[in-house]
Amino acid sequence: MSDTNNPAFRPTRETYDPLQQAYENLNRALFENTLPNCLITLQRSKRSYGYFCGDRFARPDGQLTDEIALNPSHFRDRPQEEVLATLAHEMVHLWQHHFGKPGRGRYHNSEWAEKMMAIGLHPSATGKEGGAETGDVMDHYIVADGPFERTVKKMLAKGFSLSWTEEPDRSLDALREANGENRSGKRVRYVCPYGDQKAWAKHEAKLVCGEHMEPMVPHQPTPRGYIDITPTADDEE
């Protein structure tokens, strides 16, 4: 066991320095170093790998900065290139926030989709080939030998690594939640990824939008400012 009183033991720096390094590398390689720095945070957002929110934090002098949040609960069970793909996905939203025209609310429009493809991430509502490229809830997949994959391969070859990953929660409540159990009895609002259709149903209900014949997904509440939710694999079911 490490001596946590050792000055060299700095888990905060060891966690966030690699994320800042990754942001800078991806900014330089995929965005021509045009993106402003932002605040990268770790947030355990249910059913989300990460999100973006513009102008979310401010200093006393009035300086604003955007937030990109990553879900540390999935750092252990996902390859590092997939975690970095989530970071790049949110960086596209940051790019659009500053240099483009974001869709209304959570809608991922064609401008966003085109920029995703330009950096080597193919937008897909299902996270797989053939999924819709625009919509309210969007995932992506990595384009083989695209700019993103080539950049990340170089980073990993040079020793890039996320030093700290979250230990699994073995409590009974956590295991029940991981298995999709919900003892609250509350209903959940579901939305169609491709339209305005909404419905209320019990937790883990399997609903299909009658207009688009696509699975409906749990609604994600929107905090102050523009936000993007990158769905977890659970939302693809």
CORRA-V586269 format. One record per backbone hydrogen bond with DSSP energy under -1.0 kcal/mol. CO is the residue of the C=O (numbers start at 1). NH is the residue of the N-H. If there is no record, write none. Layout:
BEGIN
co=CO nh=NH
co=CO nh=NH
END
This chain:
BEGIN
co=3 nh=6
co=6 nh=9
co=8 nh=10
co=10 nh=14
co=11 nh=15
co=12 nh=16
co=13 nh=17
co=16 nh=20
co=17 nh=21
co=18 nh=22
co=19 nh=23
co=20 nh=24
co=21 nh=25
co=22 nh=26
co=23 nh=27
co=24 nh=28
co=25 nh=29
co=26 nh=30
co=27 nh=31
co=27 nh=33
co=31 nh=34
co=39 nh=68
co=41 nh=70
co=43 nh=45
co=45 nh=48
co=47 nh=232
co=49 nh=71
co=50 nh=230
co=51 nh=69
co=52 nh=228
co=53 nh=67
co=57 nh=65
co=59 nh=62
co=63 nh=59
co=65 nh=57
co=66 nh=39
co=67 nh=53
co=68 nh=41
co=69 nh=51
co=70 nh=43
co=71 nh=74
co=72 nh=75
co=79 nh=83
co=80 nh=84
co=81 nh=85
co=82 nh=86
co=83 nh=87
co=84 nh=88
co=85 nh=89
co=86 nh=90
co=87 nh=91
co=88 nh=92
co=89 nh=93
co=90 nh=94
co=91 nh=95
co=92 nh=96
co=93 nh=97
co=94 nh=98
co=95 nh=99
co=96 nh=100
co=104 nh=107
co=108 nh=135
co=109 nh=113
co=110 nh=114
co=111 nh=115
co=112 nh=116
co=113 nh=117
co=114 nh=118
co=115 nh=119
co=116 nh=121
co=119 nh=148
co=120 nh=143
co=122 nh=141
co=124 nh=139
co=128 nh=131
co=132 nh=125
co=135 nh=108
co=139 nh=124
co=141 nh=122
co=143 nh=146
co=146 nh=150
co=147 nh=151
co=148 nh=152
co=149 nh=153
co=150 nh=154
co=151 nh=155
co=152 nh=156
co=153 nh=157
co=154 nh=158
co=155 nh=160
co=156 nh=159
co=171 nh=175
co=172 nh=176
co=173 nh=177
co=174 nh=178
co=175 nh=179
co=176 nh=181
co=177 nh=180
co=188 nh=201
co=189 nh=219
co=190 nh=199
co=191 nh=217
co=192 nh=195
co=193 nh=136
co=197 nh=192
co=199 nh=190
co=201 nh=188
co=202 nh=205
co=207 nh=216
co=209 nh=213
co=214 nh=209
co=217 nh=191
co=230 nh=49
co=232 nh=235
co=233 nh=236
END
